[in-house]
Amino acid sequence: MAAFASAEGGQDPVDLAIRAASAAKPVASSCNLVKFTPFDPALRMSEATVKDAAGASLRVIKGAFAAVAALTAPSPGADASSKALEAQGLRVMAVAAGEPAEIKLIGLIALTDPPRADSAALVSELHDLGVAVVMISGDAAVTASAVARTVGLTGALCPPGGVTDKLRLEDYAVFAGVLPEEKFTLVKTYQAAGHTVGMCGDGANDAPALRQAQIGIAVSSATDVAKSAAGMVLTEPGLGGIVSAVREGRLIFQRVLTYTLNSITKKIVQVLFIAAGLIMTGHAVLTPLLMALIMIVGDALGMSLATDNVRPSAHPNQWRVGRLTAAGVFMGVGQLIFSIAILAIGDFVAHWDQVTLQTLAFLTIVCGNQATTYTNRERYRLWSSRPGLWLVGSSAIDVTLACILALAGVAMAPLPIVAVSAVVTASVVFAFLIDVAKVPVFRRLAFT
């Protein structure tokens, strides 16, 4: 009888399971299907009309135990059986049949959709990454609680009817008996509370919530509707892709953060250094050609940061533009002081002419940029992590090229080898000095 009230040829896993079980244990039946009404999430049941051998119409209902039991005569035995099955983490459905005016409860169907073996470990990993995990289920409260305990969700169960815009989200980790539209409401409520929401689902009724979330995640076996609504589709079974996506996203965020910090630092140095050089020497300390060379060298170094070795943060990231700007200003002012000091030595101690000072300014900015790039890439000591191979290679090429141009006097006046060596050495010393000063400043700004 349950098979009559199950969709044929659809994608619903419950209907597929019931039809498969019915086909595996065929019984002699003279009933014929007359009408089928698909599952209604609001009513939580599907319905069929069949005719028996005598031509009499029978109404068949299949759905959530509570919904079906409300339409039939009370059955203490059925209630006890249902609670016992739900306590085992099983989803219990009831089947009722009979004359349209008087249907009777004829049986229960217990379904199990056990969590994957790796689910508990993945939930634990997400918790370690600072991601709060909640379970939203249409199943009964007892069933949902049993499954939640299996995957390591120990938070409280939201009481029935608790899914409202005024819900205090922090109090609950499990939501049971949730209708499709309530999933959408839950996502909006989390967002209104200031949370960034990732919603994972597989069915067509999950589509509105998947679309509303900042990142909708459709599992590999999801329906086409769910996949279309989601922002990310997992290609392998399980939820391991979510953990990988969180980690990869944080790696990318750190690289973007470093690139942005580097850009702020360089812009401050180049603009203010040109102004300071004009005041000190009375003329421009960089020609347009030298400025173009600095940009080319700097862009090559900046692009290599996209492949640098970084550590993902232990907690979710967010843009703190004020702190980022403050950190960039601090690093930029530090490099500016270093660059002005080198230029002052060339002007007031060595008494070099204008074109030689321009070469000195070019080499100083290139080497200073290298120093701050290595200190900017690491939020702690610059030796706390190994830089990426592309960064090291780009850095070596940039410094070597700049030194060769300065020594040979290509597109600029030549510098003595002693001066070139002194600038390179000074930039290394500057990197360690600014790194010592950087750590307490970054800690004060909580810049991570």
Secondary structure, DSSP 8 states (H G I E B T S, - for coil): -TTTTS-SS---HHHHHHHHHHHHS------EEEEEEEEETTTTEEEEEEE-TT--EEEEEEEEHHHHHTTS---HHHHHHHHHHHHTT-EEEEEEEEETTEEEEEEEEEE-----TTHHHHHHHHHHTT----EE-SS-HHHHHHHHHHTT--SEEE-TT--STT--GGGEEEE-S--HHHHHHHHHHHHHTT---EEEE-SGGGHHHHHHSSEEEE-TT--HHHHHH-SEE-SSSSSHHHHHHHHHHHHHHHHHHHHHHHHHHHHHHHHHHHHHHHHHHSS-SS-HHHHHHHHHHHHHHHHHGGG------SS-----HHHHHHHHHHHHHHHHHHHHHHHHIIIIIS---HHHHHHHHHHHHHHHHHHHHHHHT-SS-TTSS---HHHHHHHHHHHHHHHHHHHHTTTS----HHHHHHHHHHHHHHHHHHHHHHHHHHHHHT--
